[in-house]
Amino acid sequence: MIKLMEFHRSGNSVKVRIALNYKGIPFETEEMSGADRSPLIRAANWPFVPVIVDGDVVMRDSEAILQYLEANYRDRPSLTPATAEEIRQGDALLAETRSRVGPILGRMYGQGMKAPADRDPRALAGIGDELVKAVEPLEKALEGKKFLLGDRMSYHDILIAGALWMTRPRPEFIAVSPIWAFFAEHISLPARFKNLHAWLDRVLAYDREPAGASA
């Protein structure tokens, strides 16, 4: 069985959980500690989550893990688009979203990691409006679709939804994490983005821990 070494509230860990659940691959999780990353270093010579251990194989980096799952669990539901044209469309949408949304979320995360007294209000001014403008192309791209490329989820959905996950703070996260409370205060997707919200619901429905796992 695959072991996923993760931080439960990590967007990169979310991507791997979604892929594992979508493909129906049994897995167990091991929650890491930010204060002690030695288990990650011992397993993968790497201090960051996620890491998977699949028998003798150890993989790190969420995108590399998704590629590994696709290549080695071919009897499971595929996350690869059906045609080369769909792959090109998905790659273009992914690149555009990263260029528009990535710097905004990166700035938000950078400020959230600071002590409240050290945060720069100028870096946060208008950030919610910037995010709204940045995701408008995604809202249009999802018109009449269940997923970004049609009726079937692909790895493009996982990678983009994993990035936007921080715009959907869970109440239980907000209650225990000052950083997530900070996210909830400053960034969210307006209700008028109906296509985006419905799409995120579909993708994130696969974000489940194995039975018996503790969050």
Secondary structure, DSSP 8 states (H G I E B T S, - for coil): -EEEEE-TT-HHHHHHHHHHHHHT--EEEEE-BTTB-HHHHHHHS--SS-EEEETTEEEESHHHHHHHHHHH-TTS---S-SSHHHHHHHHHHHHHHHHHHHHHHHHHHHHHTS-GGG--HHHHTTHHHHHHHHHHHHHHHTTT-SBTTBSS--HHHHHHHHHHGGGS--HHHHHH-HHHHHHHHH----TT-HHHHHHHHHHHTT----TT---
